Amino acid sequence: MNHRALLTLTLAALLLGGCRESFQDRCRREALDYNAHMCPDTTDCVWQGDQCYLTVTDSMVYTDDPSGFTYYQTIAGAWDSPSFFTPDLVEGLHDERLAALRNSIPLKPYKDHLLTFAYIYRSATTGDTLLHFVFTPDDY
């Protein structure tokens, strides 16, 4: 069983079990579990010629205000440059990330609780933020 399937099953079991823990406390615990078992996780490596476009999920945190998850990712390889991200490319990446969120079955329980999802992409070489997307319930 791959890591994503294991995470999905774990999250489902946690959501269905245990009535004493608040939803917010459960989200905090699940974020810690995700970081302990899934991070860092190479989420994408696309080869074009001899260039690898790589993103790595470093961590996920749950926040109370706004209530939701923030995913911290590192960009390495050919994408690791602010000049790479033209307005058209940023718009396309935004739309792809939003579509993935809208279609995510494992995230449905969190979307049902109207959580916000943020994605922060930082440069592997400088640590600077290259992209920052925030999706609210109005978006998905």
N, C-alpha and C positions, 0 to 999 in steps of 0.2 A: 504494500500500500504506500503510495507516495505521501509526501509531507502535506500537501494541500488537502488530500482526501482525509488524512488523519486529523488535520486541523478542523475541517468541516464537521467531522463526526464528533470531535471533542466539543466544539462550540454548540452543536445541536444538543448533545447530552447535558451540557452545562445549562443551556437555556430551558430545558425541559425538567431538570431536577432542581432540588433545593429551593424551598420557599422562604427561607429565613434571610437570605442574602438579597439586598436591594439590587435593582437592575444596574444602578451606577456602580455599586461595589463589584458586581459581577463583571461589568465591562472593564473596570480597573484591573481585576485579577486576570481576565482573559488577555488583556494587553500585555501584562507581565509574562504570562504563560507563552504567548505568541513570541515575545522577544527571546525568551529562554530557549524555545524549541525551534524557531524558524529563522532567526536573524543571526548573522547576516544571510540574506537570501538573494542570489542572482536572479533577477526577475526578467531580464531581457538581454540578449546579446545577439545583435543582428550584424552579420558580416556583409560589407559592401566593398568588394575588392579586397585590399589588405587592411581595411579599417573595421574595428569592432566598436559598435555602439552599445554601451553597457550601462545598465542601471542595477543597483543593488539596494534592496530594502535593508536599512540599518536598524530601524526600530519603529514601533507603533506606540503611541500614548493615548490614553483616554483623558479628556478634559471635561470639566463640569460646565464651563461657560465660554463658548457655547458647548453644549453637550454633544460630544462626538469623538471621533478618532482622528489623529494626525499621523500620517505615515511619512517618515523621514527616509529619503532615498539619496544615494550618491550616484552621480553621473560620471563615468570615466570613458576614456577612449576619445574618439573623434567628436562626440557630443560635448565634451568637457570644455566648452568655450561659449561665453555670452554671445559672441558674434554669430554662432551657429544658429541661434534661435531667432529666426526671422518672424515677423508678425503672422505670416501665413502658416508657418510650421507650428508656432505656439497655439494658434487657433485649432489646427488639426489635432495636436496632442491633447488639448483641452477637450475637444469633442470625443476623441477616442477614450479618454479616461472617464468622461461622463457616461458614455455608452456602456463601458465595462461596469461601472457602478450600477447603472439602471438594470443591467442584465444579470447582476450577481445574485445567485440564489443563496449562497452562504451569508450574504449581508442583509438578506430580507428581514430577519428579526430586528436588526438595528435600524433599518430604514422604517420599519413599522413603528419604532419608537421615535421617529423623526430626528435622528442624529445627523450631525454635520460631519462631512468627511473632507479632510484637508490632506493635500499631497505637497510636500516640500522637497524639491530636488536641489541638491547642493553639488558644487564642483568637487571632484576628488582631489584636485591640485590646490585649490585656494580655499575651499570651505565656503565660498560665497554662494548665496542662493541664486540659482539660475532660473527656476520656475517655481510658482506657488499657485496651486489651484485649490479653491474652496467650493464645495458643493453642499447646498442646504436642501432641506426637503422640497422647497419650491423648484429646485433644479431637477431632482430626480422623481 
